[in-house]
Amino acid sequence: MAKSYEQTFDGYFRGMLQRKHPRARDPGWVDEALNGQFQGGEWQGRAGMRPFNAAEFSGNVRGITFHTRVDGTREMLVAAGAALQRCGINEDPQDIPLTNLPTYNQTRTEQEKVHFLSLSGGTNTTFIYDGVNCNVKWDGTNLSKMGLPDGTTPPVPTDDPGAITKGLRHYVITLVSPYHEGDISIVDRVVTLTTDGHMQTFASPVQTPDNTGTAASIQSAAASNQYDDPQVTKWRLWRTVKDGSQLRFIAEANIGIDIVDNVTDETLGGSDVVEDLVNSGPGPVSIGSPITAMVEHRGQLVAVFANDESLVHFSNVDPDYMVPEGWPRNFVQPVAHGDGDIVTSMASFNEWCVVFKENATYAIIGDAYKDYKIVPVLAGGSRIGIGCGFPDAILQPENAVFFASRDGIYRLDRSGELSAKRLTASIDDLYAAANFALGSATFLDRKRRLFVFLGHG
């Protein structure tokens, strides 16, 4: 006759059936073995809990996120010391090579905090930024620079008999990656033909390492039809008609392949006009300005750059797809510019783009960029502004935003105008003892019922 066991409870869950003496250890008993997975009698893991990081990371963890690959699987991305590492399920951490970056961006310095932002659609891209190092992106295969270099100056072409008539024409180049197109050449090439019947052949730009990355070295290289960015795979040639000003598309070719222009003005008049995408972003030509805060909002990237931490930039936008690396110069919203405060973080909350400064919070509202306006977010219906000086102390579940301010934790309320409600009056003394500036984090429990803020104190 089989033994009969009672279900008992001594403060621990020990399986669907409890033994008669739950604290005893029968032969072969393994603690917490419910749903356990074994191979050859050895503990391997538990269903629903996927192990990462079987080995140590290469340095102090400064940031962590999950990247979704094209096939739908996830991998962990970690900023460990100055390195960037990836870690698949049941895999050890691996350094992500920096060799697909421009030579002058292949050295990173360790920062206190590194941030990640994965796009919700389009390319499987995760942006990585820390306010100091070059802004980069990971597509599951290559780490590359955010943005593309300006086009090189077209070289002096080789002239052969052809269909182009006499006159003055301007030529420029754009550089192209698998995902994006860069800005046009800063310096164009002017070609003047004094007779009819010509064909122009332009040599391809050349990838050339640049160890300095100064504005002078980059501009000097561009003048010689050279650039340094391994993510560039193609180039495009653009031209005006005789005595014209609009640059129109001639042809596209792989890097290393020349382009021949034998297009008449009549045919060229029906070609596409070049777009001013402004891929490089604000700041120095070598690295652009490092991003300090970024969020995806209504099909655009919204970012704050280190060169001016009160200006909110909006990326290029297209009705059919996101263009996250283009930053049109007129897509800028100053948020209380000149108040001496800086933007620390942002959140996309329904129709509002919430902008947190250290001492105040604002919302950018409107249905389209031309309609955007900036309004303050008030606390408790008063005229008192509240901010968030701790970028990691903002938590956004499905339909709410919670954040830690200098005097308590607030929840953004969407009843009518956007406002903030203070939640921590009952723990004022405990909250005052925490120094969120020294370290902070937020998370949800597994049942998504408990919102936890951690502060140093």
N, C-alpha and C positions, 0 to 999 in steps of 0.2 A: 504494500500500500504506500502510495506516495506521501511524503511528508507534507504537513499542512503548516503554512506560514501565515502569521498575522501581519497586517500592515501596521507598522509602528512609525512614530515620528519623534526624533530626538533633537530637532533643530537642523537636521541635514536631510536633503533628498538623496536617497541611495539607490534609486532604481524603481521600476514599476512594482516589483515585489520586494518587501523588506524581509531581512532575515530575522530569526527569532531574537538574536542578540546583535543588534545593528553595529555595535562597536567592535565586535570580534572580527577576525580576519581568517576566512577560509582559504585553503590553498588555491592559488590562482586568482584570488580577488584583486581587483585593480580599482583604486579610488577613482571616482568620477568617470566610470567607464560607460555610462549610458550613452548610446549612439557612438561609442568608440569604434575606431577603425584599426584593425590589426593586420599585420602581414608577418607570417612566420612566428606568431606569438608575440611580436613586438608592437608596442603602441606606435601608431602613425599619426593619428589626429582624430578630430571629431567632425562629423557631417555638419556642414554649414559654417564651419570655422576654417578658413583657408590660411595656411601658414605662409608668412612672408619673412624675409630677413633671417635665414638660417645662420648667417654669419654677420659679424659686426659691420656697420657702415664705416667709411673711411675717416670720419670726423664727427664733430658734434652736429646733431641734426638741427638744421636751421629752417627747414620747411619740408612739408610732405603733402602729397596729393595722389590721386589715382587718375591715370590717363587711359582712355578707351581706345583700343586699337581699331583698325579698319575692320577686322573680323569680329569685333564685338567683345573680345576678351579685355581684361583690365590688367594693368601693370602699375606698380607703385613707383612714383618719382620722388626722389629725396634729394634735398640740398644738404650735403654732409661736408662740413667744413667749407673749403673753397670749391669742392667738386660737386658735380651733378651726377647722380646715380639712378639706375633703374633696377627694378626687382620684380621678376615674374613670380607666379605662384610656385612654391617649392623650389625657388631659385635663390642663389646667393646674389648680393648686390653687385652690379657691374658699373664701372665708370662709363658715362656717356662721353664719347670722344668729342673734342672741340675742334677737330680738324676741318669741319665743314663751315667754320666761321672764318671771317677775314683774319689774316695772320696777326694783325695788331689787336684782335679781340680774343685771342686764344689763351690769355692769362686772366684768371678771375681771382678776386680777393674775397676772403671770407667776410660775410656780413652777419649782423645779429639776427636778421629775419629775412627769409626769401619767400616771395609770394608766387602763387600759381593761379592761372585762370584758363579753364578748358572751355572751348566754344561749344555751344549747344547744338549747332548744326553746321552744315557745310563740311569743310575739311576736318579731319580728326586732329586738331591742333591744340596744344597746351602752351600758353605763353608763360614765361618765367621772368620775373623782374624783382629788383631789390633796391632801387633808388640810387645805385652806385655803378654796378657792372652793366655791360651792354645788355639791352633787352633781347631775349632769345626766344625761340619757339621749338617745340618737339612734335614731330609728326608720327612718332612710332618707329622711325627708321633713322632720321637725321636730326641733329640739333643745328639750327641755322639762325642767323641774325634776323631780328624783326625789322622789316623794311629792306629796301634794295638800294644800291648805289645809283647815283645819277648816271645817265648815259655818257659815254666817252665822246670826245670830239671826233667826228668822222674824219678819217685821214684823207689826204689828197687822193682823188680817185685816178684810176687808169682810164684813159680816154681811147675809145674805139669808134668806128663808124656805127651809126644807129639812127634812131627816130626822133631824138630830142632836138628841138629847134634852138636857135640862138636866144640869149637873154641871161638875166641874173636869177639864180635860184639858191635857196637856203636848204641845207640838210642837217638833220639831227638824228641821234640814236637813242633808243631806250633798251635797257637790259631786262631780261625776263627770266623768272624762275618757274617751276612747275605750277605755282599758284598765283603769282602776281607779276605786275609790270612796274618798273621804276620810273623816275622822272626823266624828262628829256635832257639832252646835253646842256650844260650851262653855257658852253661856247659852241656855236654852230659852225658849219663849214659853208662858206659862200663860194659858189662855182659860177663863173661868168663865161658863157660861150659866145664867141663873136661870129660864128657861122652856124648854119643848120647841119643836121645829120650827125648826131653824136650819141654815144652810149657810155655810161659811167660805171665802172666797177669799183666797189668799196671793199677793202679788206676787213675781215672780222675783228672785233675787239679781242684783246688777249688777256687771259687771267695771269696776273703777275704778283707774287707775294710782296707785301709792303710791311716791313717790321716796325715802322714808326707810327703810321696812322695819323700824322699831322695833316692839317688842312693843306699845307704847302705840298706835301708829298702826294696826297690824293689828287689834288688839282694838276700837279705836274704829270702824274701818271695818266690822268684823263686826257690831257693835251696830246699825249703820245698814243692814244687809243688803247690804254691799259686800265685795268681795274683789279681789285682784290676782293672777291666774294665767291667762294666755290658753289653757292647755291644757284648762281646764274647758269642757265643751260642754253638760252637762246638770245638773239638780239633782233631788233627791228629797225628798219631804216625809214625815215619820214622826209618829205620834201614839199616845197612850195611849187606852185606853178610860176611861170615867168612873171617877175616883178610882183608876186603875191606875198601874202603874210600868213595864210593858213597852212599849217603843216599837215600833210596827208600821207596815208600809208602807202609805202612802196612794196615792201616784202619782209618776210621773217625767215631766219635761217638759224641752224645750230651754231653754237660757238665753234669757231674754226673754219666755217664755211663763208665764203665771200658772197656779197649780194650785188647783182647786176641791175642797174637802173636803165631801162630802155622804154620807159613809160611816157607816152605823150601827155601834154597838158590836158588835152580833151579827155583822155581816159582817167587821168589822175583826179580830175574834178569830181568824179563819182566815188572816190575812195573815202574811207573813214578819216575824220579829223582827229589828231592826237588829243588825248585827255591829259589834263594836268592833275595827276593823282597825288602828288606830294607824299610819296611813300616814306621819305626819309624822316619825317617828324621834325619837331623843333630841336634846337641845340646844335652842338658841334657836328661837323660833317662826318667825322670818323665814327662816332658811336651813337649819334643822335643824343638827345637828352634822356637819361635813365628815367623810367616810369616809377612813380612813387605810389600810385593808386590806380586801379583799373576795374571796370565792371562791364558786363554786356547788358545793353538796355535797348529793347525794341529794335533789334536787328543791327545795332551799331555797337562798336566798342567805344567806351567813354574812359578817358585817361587823364591823369594829372602828371605832368613832367617836372623833373627836379629843377629845371631852369626858371620856373615860375609856378609855385605851389598854390596859387589862387586862381589859375586859369584852368578851366575844364575843356578838354579837346574832344571833339566827336569825330569818329572815323568816317571815311567815305562810305556811301550807302548806295545800293543799287536795288531796284524793285525786284530783281530775280535772285540775287545772291549777296551775301555779306562780303564786303571788301575791308577786312579788318586792319590792313596795314597802310591804308591811305589816310592822311590827315590834312584835309583841305584847310588852307590858311584862314578861311573865313568861318570855319566851323568851330568857333571858340566862344565859350560863355565865361565871363569874369564873375567869380562868386565873392562878393564883398571884397573886391580887389583893393589893396592898399590898407587893409585894416590891421596888418601886422600878424594876422593869424594864417595858418596853413591848412590845406585839406589833408586829412589823415586817412580817410577811407570813403567808399561809396557803396550804395546798394540799389539794386533795381527792385522797386516795390510797386507792383501793379503799374499804373501809368506814370508814376513818379520816379525820377532818378534822385535818390536821397544823397546829399553831399554832406559828409561830416567834417567839420573843422574842429580844432581843439576846443574852442570856446563857443561854438554856435553850430546849428544844423540848418541846412537849407534843402529845398526841393526844387528841381528843375521840372516844370510842367509844360504841357503843350502836346498837340497831336503831330507836329512836324517841326523840323529844326527852325524854320522861319517863324514859328509861333511860340517858340520856347520863351518862358520867363522864369525868373528866380524868385521864390517866396521863402520867408523864414519859417522854420518849424518851431512852434511855440510849445511851452510846457504848461500843462494844466490850464490852458485857456488864458494864461497871463501873458505879459509882454517879456517874460524872462527867457532868454535864449539858453539852450543847453547844447553842449558839444560832446565829442568823444575823442580823447587824445590817445586812445589805445586801439589800434587797428584790429587786433585779434580779439577784442572784447565786443564783437558784433555778431549776433546770432540771427539767422534768418530761416525759420522753418517755412512751411508752405504759405501761410497767409499772415505772417506777422514779422516784425523786426524788433529785436531786443538789443539794447546796447548799454554799456557801462559809461556813465558820465562821472564827473568829479564828485557829485553829491548823491549818487545812487544809480540804480538800474531803471531804465525807461523802456516802455513799449510804445511803438508808433501805432497810432490809432487812425483808421481811415474813415471814421464817421464824419461826413462833411469834409471840411478842410483837414489836411494832414496835421496832426498834432501829436505830442508826446505825453505819455502818462507815467508818472513816477510810481514804482512798485515796491520800493524798499524802505518805506518809512518805519516798518516794524523792526528793521535790523540796522538802523542808522549807526549805532556804536560799532557793530561788527564790520560794517562796510567801510567806516572811516579808518579802520585799522589796516585795510588792504591797500597796497600800493600797486595799482595796475600798471603803472609805468615801468615797473621792474620786471614785469612778466604777467601775461594774462592769456586765457584760453576760454573757449566756450564749446559746449557740446550738448547733444540730446541723448537721453537714455534710450535703450533699445526699443522700448514701447512708445517712444516719442511723447512721454508724459511729463518728463522732468527736464527743465532747462537749467543747466549748470554753468556758472561763471567761476573761473578760478583766478584769483589774484594773489600777488606776492605780499605776504604779511606775517 
